[in-house]
Amino acid sequence: MVAKQQREGRILLVDDDPGLLRLLSIRLRAEGYEVEAVESAQKALGVLNRFGPDLVITDLRMDKMDGIGLLKELQTRSPGLRVVIITAHGTIPDAVTATQHGAFGFLTKPVDKDELRSLVERALKISGSVEIEEDWASGIITRNAAMKEILQQAKMVAATDARVLITGESGTGKELLAKAIHAASERHGGPFTAINCSAMAENLLESELFGHERGAFTGATRAHEGLFQAAAGGTLLLDEIGDMPMRLQVKLLRVLQENQVRPVGSTEARQIDVRVISATHRDLQDMMREGRFREDLFYRLNVVNINLPALDARREDIPLLVAHFLQRIAEEAGQERKVYAPEAVEMLVTAEWPGNVRQLFNVVRQNVALSRSPVISGELVRQSLGEHAGKLLSFSDARDEFTRNYLSQILQITMGNVSQAARLAKRNRTDFYKLLARHDLNPDSFKSR
């Protein structure tokens, strides 16, 4: 007999009825899940950190702390963790109360096996709890493997004074990572200062960065200390460095080479002690080829390069980020924390995010402001997302797209030679022709003309 494959998912069961606890444990383990079963909310909180559940299923009616009380405590300790409530008789008030307090869903006794399986699968698909990072990276919410690797890299480079170039699409959190590097460095006691190189006119940017003397230009009624001096002992982030004018690139290069800055209108250079981190969403390699960014400056800035992934590449972080944003917005407004309906969370997870984490935060803030109910509906999310709603491909569609691209690539390599392409794909010629027909690919269109 072949053992059932272990599924990804840890489930914490909480119920003071030993019989139901045993029955649910047997059912869920038979489905391949890892299960921890406890008899009270207090015991559940005790095993939370050790077991690290992806989902909690708890009875509503329990002594001392009931299911709603446990739900509230879990929202504080592990934002983003999904909780399913079991109600004794499935009354409408119980279900409404559970949903309003942020439960993912509810089950009624006696618990139907198929309903249990379906709800657990849906909950685990969009669940996740925040793993607490060290203080230096506490502002970065993630469980994504690539992001965790980036944090390890950031911590290593923070121990040095090497310059860092952070790249990535707009809204991916480049300034947040720069702050984390500063916080993990020996310079954490000094200032962290950021300036957007695309947000001001060239002369003003020059003055802000390098400073100026009194009378250096019209309106300079007093001397001004630039950011290279003001950030002494700390870190200076040059955000959107790709938008810096060429004339200032030359001056910045000289500052980085000599560790000295000369304010506008001054003949005297001043020593500086500052770590420089730069960031951009642009392709600086392309800009260098086009003569719009200095190659020597690029190599001065790009001692260590860290590229942040787009939000679409770390979708498992979306429920965690949403929970974090909801808590933050509630604390800022001094109001009760709102929650998303399950179908609304699914929409957020499967949507396109061209604006990345920044766009997600703006959508959450908008939803909180416009929702008249404590539970944010799927319809409200759909209106916020517009054309970007529900763009994530299904598994079948994603597989077909991969196969089509793979076949196209092989046909391009072999210039439409089906026999040679089939050998490369390690498929017989007949099967290969069937694959091409299924994906509407004509070998003749790949032949050289």
C-alpha positions in Angstrom: 0.0 0.0 0.0 1.4 3.4 -1.0 1.5 6.0 1.8 -0.5 9.1 1.3 1.7 12.0 0.2 2.3 14.6 2.9 0.7 17.9 2.0 2.1 21.3 2.8 0.1 22.6 5.8 0.2 22.4 9.5 -3.2 22.6 11.2 -3.8 23.3 14.9 -7.1 21.9 16.2 -8.6 23.3 19.4 -11.7 21.8 21.0 -12.6 20.7 24.5 -14.6 17.7 23.1 -12.1 14.8 23.0 -14.3 12.8 20.6 -14.6 15.6 18.0 -10.9 16.4 18.4 -10.0 12.8 17.7 -12.4 12.6 14.7 -11.1 15.8 13.0 -7.5 14.8 13.6 -8.0 11.4 11.9 -9.8 13.1 8.9 -7.1 15.7 8.4 -4.2 13.4 8.9 -5.8 11.0 6.3 -5.6 14.0 3.9 -1.9 14.2 4.5 -1.8 17.3 6.8 0.4 17.6 9.9 -2.0 18.1 12.9 -1.5 19.2 16.5 -4.6 18.8 18.7 -5.2 20.5 22.0 -8.1 20.8 24.4 -8.1 24.6 25.2 -7.3 28.0 23.9 -4.5 28.4 26.5 -2.8 25.2 25.3 -3.2 26.4 21.7 -1.3 29.6 22.5 1.3 27.6 24.3 2.2 25.5 21.3 1.8 28.3 18.7 5.5 29.2 18.3 6.7 25.6 18.6 4.3 24.1 16.1 4.0 27.1 13.7 0.5 26.3 12.3 -0.6 27.5 8.8 -4.3 27.2 9.9 -6.2 27.0 13.2 -9.5 25.3 13.6 -11.2 26.0 16.9 -14.5 25.4 18.6 -16.5 28.5 19.4 -17.8 27.5 22.8 -15.0 26.7 25.3 -14.3 27.4 29.0 -12.1 30.3 30.1 -11.2 31.6 26.6 -13.7 30.9 23.8 -13.0 30.7 20.0 -13.5 34.4 19.5 -11.1 35.3 22.3 -8.5 32.9 20.8 -9.1 34.4 17.3 -8.4 37.9 18.7 -5.2 36.8 20.4 -4.0 35.0 17.3 -4.6 38.2 15.2 -2.2 40.0 17.6 0.4 37.3 17.9 0.4 36.0 14.3 -1.3 38.4 11.8 -2.3 36.7 8.6 -2.9 33.3 10.2 -6.3 31.9 9.0 -8.7 30.7 11.7 -11.8 28.6 11.1 -14.5 28.5 13.8 -16.7 25.5 14.6 -20.2 26.4 15.8 -22.4 24.0 17.8 -25.6 24.5 15.9 -24.7 26.7 13.0 -26.8 29.6 14.1 -26.6 32.7 12.0 -25.6 35.0 14.9 -22.6 32.7 15.6 -21.5 32.7 12.0 -21.9 36.5 11.7 -19.9 37.1 14.9 -17.1 34.8 13.8 -16.8 36.5 10.4 -17.0 40.0 11.8 -14.1 39.2 14.1 -11.9 38.0 11.2 -12.5 34.3 11.0 -11.8 32.8 7.6 -14.9 30.7 7.7 -17.0 28.5 10.0 -18.0 24.8 10.2 -21.2 23.5 11.8 -21.5 20.4 14.0 -21.7 17.6 12.9 -18.8 18.6 10.7 -19.2 17.4 7.1 -16.1 15.6 5.7 -16.3 17.2 2.3 -17.0 20.7 3.7 -14.0 20.3 6.0 -11.7 19.3 3.2 -12.9 22.2 0.9 -12.6 24.9 3.5 -9.2 23.7 4.7 -7.8 23.7 1.1 -9.1 27.2 0.4 -7.8 28.5 3.7 -4.3 27.0 3.3 -4.1 28.4 -0.3 -4.1 32.0 1.0 -2.9 31.6 4.5 0.4 32.3 6.2 1.7 33.7 9.5 4.3 36.4 9.8 7.7 35.0 11.0 9.1 37.6 13.3 12.4 38.9 12.0 15.1 40.5 14.0 14.6 44.1 14.9 16.6 45.5 12.1 14.3 43.9 9.5 11.0 44.1 11.5 9.5 46.3 8.9 9.8 43.7 6.1 6.9 41.3 6.1 7.7 38.1 4.2 7.7 34.3 4.2 9.0 34.2 0.6 12.2 32.2 0.2 13.8 34.6 -2.3 13.1 37.6 0.1 14.6 35.7 3.0 17.7 35.1 1.0 17.8 38.8 0.2 17.5 39.6 3.9 20.5 37.3 4.6 22.5 39.1 1.9 21.5 42.5 3.3 22.6 41.5 6.8 25.9 40.4 5.5 26.6 43.5 3.5 25.4 45.7 6.5 28.4 44.5 8.5 30.6 46.3 6.0 30.7 49.8 4.7 30.4 48.7 1.0 28.1 50.7 -1.2 24.9 49.0 -2.2 22.8 49.5 -5.3 19.2 48.3 -4.8 17.2 47.6 -7.9 13.6 46.6 -8.6 10.3 47.8 -9.8 8.6 50.9 -8.3 6.8 50.0 -5.1 8.8 46.9 -4.2 10.3 48.4 -1.0 13.7 49.6 -1.9 13.8 52.4 0.7 12.5 49.9 3.3 15.4 47.6 2.6 17.9 50.5 2.7 16.6 51.4 6.2 17.0 47.8 7.3 20.6 47.7 6.1 21.3 50.9 8.0 19.6 49.5 11.1 21.8 46.3 11.0 25.0 48.3 10.4 27.5 49.8 12.8 26.1 53.2 11.7 22.6 52.5 13.1 23.2 55.2 15.8 23.7 57.8 13.1 21.0 59.4 10.8 19.3 57.7 7.9 18.6 60.3 5.2 16.9 59.7 1.9 16.6 62.0 -1.1 14.7 61.3 -4.3 16.9 62.4 -7.2 13.9 62.7 -9.6 11.8 64.8 -7.4 13.5 68.3 -7.7 15.1 70.6 -10.2 18.8 70.1 -10.9 20.1 73.2 -9.1 18.0 72.5 -6.0 19.1 68.8 -6.0 22.8 70.0 -6.2 22.2 72.3 -3.2 20.4 69.6 -1.2 23.2 67.1 -1.7 26.3 69.1 -1.6 25.2 72.3 0.3 25.9 75.9 -0.6 27.6 79.0 0.8 25.8 82.2 1.5 25.4 84.3 -1.6 26.3 81.4 -3.9 23.2 82.1 -6.0 20.2 84.4 -5.9 18.1 83.6 -2.8 21.0 82.0 -0.9 20.7 84.3 2.1 22.5 81.9 4.4 24.8 78.9 4.2 23.2 75.5 3.8 24.7 72.2 4.9 24.1 69.5 2.3 23.0 66.0 3.0 26.4 64.5 2.6 27.5 66.5 5.7 24.1 66.3 7.5 24.2 62.5 7.3 27.7 62.2 8.9 28.2 59.0 10.7 25.0 57.5 9.1 23.6 56.4 5.8 22.5 58.5 2.8 20.0 56.9 0.3 20.1 58.3 -3.2 16.7 57.1 -4.4 16.0 57.0 -8.2 19.7 57.5 -8.9 19.0 56.8 -12.6 17.3 60.1 -12.9 20.2 62.2 -11.7 21.3 64.8 -14.3 24.7 64.1 -16.0 26.4 67.2 -14.6 25.6 66.1 -11.0 26.7 62.6 -11.8 30.2 64.0 -12.5 30.1 65.8 -9.2 28.8 62.8 -7.3 31.6 60.7 -8.8 34.2 63.1 -7.5 32.7 63.0 -4.0 32.7 59.2 -3.9 36.3 59.1 -5.1 37.7 61.6 -2.7 35.3 61.3 0.3 35.1 65.1 0.2 32.3 67.5 -0.7 32.6 71.1 -1.9 29.4 73.1 -1.4 28.2 75.3 -4.2 30.0 78.7 -4.1 32.8 77.4 -1.8 36.5 76.9 -2.7 37.1 74.6 0.3 36.5 70.8 0.2 35.1 69.2 3.4 35.7 65.7 4.6 32.6 63.4 4.8 31.9 60.2 6.7 28.7 58.7 5.2 27.7 55.3 3.8 26.0 55.7 0.4 23.1 53.4 -0.7 21.5 54.0 -4.1 18.3 52.7 -5.6 16.6 52.7 -8.9 13.8 51.1 -10.9 15.6 51.8 -14.2 18.0 49.6 -16.1 21.3 51.4 -15.6 23.1 49.0 -17.9 20.8 50.2 -20.8 21.3 53.8 -19.7 25.1 53.4 -19.8 24.9 52.0 -23.4 22.8 55.0 -24.4 25.2 57.4 -22.7 22.7 58.6 -20.1 24.5 57.2 -17.1 28.2 57.3 -16.4 29.9 53.9 -16.4 32.5 55.0 -13.8 29.8 56.2 -11.5 27.9 52.9 -11.9 30.8 50.9 -10.7 31.4 53.2 -7.8 27.8 52.7 -6.7 27.3 49.1 -7.6 29.7 47.4 -5.3 26.9 45.1 -4.1 23.7 44.8 -6.1 20.5 43.6 -4.5 17.5 43.1 -6.7 14.0 43.1 -5.1 11.4 40.8 -6.7 8.0 42.1 -7.8 5.0 41.4 -5.6 3.6 39.1 -8.4 6.7 36.9 -7.7 6.0 36.6 -4.0 2.2 36.1 -3.8 2.4 34.1 -0.6 3.3 37.3 1.1 0.1 39.1 0.1 -2.1 37.8 3.0 0.6 38.7 5.5 1.0 42.2 4.0 -2.7 42.7 4.0 -3.0 41.7 7.7 -0.1 44.0 8.6 -1.7 46.9 6.7 -5.1 46.4 8.3 -3.5 46.5 11.7 -1.4 49.5 10.9 -4.4 51.5 9.5 -6.6 50.6 12.5 -3.9 51.8 15.0 -3.3 55.0 13.1 -7.1 55.8 13.1 -7.7 54.5 16.6 -10.5 52.2 15.3 -11.3 48.6 15.3 -9.4 46.5 12.8 -11.4 45.6 9.7 -11.1 42.2 8.0 -11.5 40.9 4.4 -14.1 38.4 3.4 -12.5 35.1 2.2 -13.4 35.7 -1.4 -11.9 39.2 -1.2 -8.6 37.8 0.0 -8.6 35.4 -2.9 -9.0 38.3 -5.3 -6.1 40.2 -3.7 -3.9 37.1 -4.0 -4.7 36.4 -7.6 -4.7 40.1 -8.9 -2.0 41.7 -11.0 0.1 44.3 -9.0 2.0 46.5 -11.4 2.5 49.0 -8.5 3.7 46.2 -6.2 3.5 46.6 -2.4 2.8 50.3 -2.6 -0.2 49.7 -4.8 -1.4 46.9 -2.4 -1.2 49.3 0.6 -3.2 51.9 -1.3 -5.9 49.4 -2.2 -6.2 48.2 1.4 -6.4 51.8 2.7 -9.0 52.6 0.1 -11.0 49.5 1.0 -10.9 50.3 4.7 -12.1 53.9 4.1 -15.0 52.9 1.8 -16.2 49.8 3.6 -19.3 50.5 5.8 -19.0 47.0 7.3 -16.3 45.5 9.5 -15.9 42.9 6.8 -14.5 44.2 3.5 -16.5 42.6 0.6 -15.2 41.0 -2.6 -17.2 43.4 -4.6 -15.4 46.4 -3.0 -12.1 44.8 -3.8 -13.2 44.1 -7.4 -14.1 47.8 -7.9 -10.7 48.8 -6.5 -8.7 46.5 -8.7 -10.5 47.2 -11.9 -8.7 45.7 -14.9 -6.1 44.1 -12.7 -8.5 41.7 -10.9 -8.0 38.0 -11.1 -5.2 37.8 -13.6 -3.3 34.9 -12.0 -3.3 31.9 -14.4 -4.8 28.6 -13.4 -2.4 25.7 -13.1 -3.6 24.3 -16.4 -3.3 27.6 -18.2 0.2 28.2 -16.7 1.3 24.7 -17.8 0.0 25.3 -21.3 1.7 28.6 -21.6 5.0 27.1 -20.4 4.7 24.2 -22.9 3.9 26.5 -25.8 6.9 28.7 -25.0 9.1 25.7 -24.7 8.0 24.3 -28.0 8.4 27.6 -29.7 12.0 28.0 -28.3 13.0 24.5 -29.6 11.5 25.2 -33.0 13.4 28.5 -33.2 16.7 26.6 -32.3 16.1 24.0 -35.0 14.6 26.5 -37.5 11.4 24.4 -37.8 13.1 21.0 -38.2 10.6 18.7 -36.4 12.8 15.6 -36.3 15.6 17.5 -34.7 13.3 19.4 -32.3 11.7 16.1 -31.2 15.1 14.6 -30.4 16.0 17.7 -28.3 12.7 17.4 -26.4 13.3 13.6 -26.0 9.9 12.8 -27.5 9.0 10.6 -30.5 8.2 12.5 -33.7 4.5 11.5 -33.7 3.9 12.7 -30.1 5.8 15.9 -30.9 3.5 16.6 -33.9 0.5 16.1 -31.6 1.9 18.6 -29.1 2.4 21.1 -31.8 -1.1 20.7 -33.1 -2.5 21.0 -29.6 -0.8 24.3 -29.1 -1.5 25.6 -32.6 2.2 25.8 -33.6 3.1 25.5 -37.3 6.8 24.3 -37.8 6.9 26.0 -41.2 6.6 29.5 -39.6 9.9 28.9 -37.9 11.9 28.0 -41.0 14.3 30.5 -42.4 13.1 32.3 -45.5 
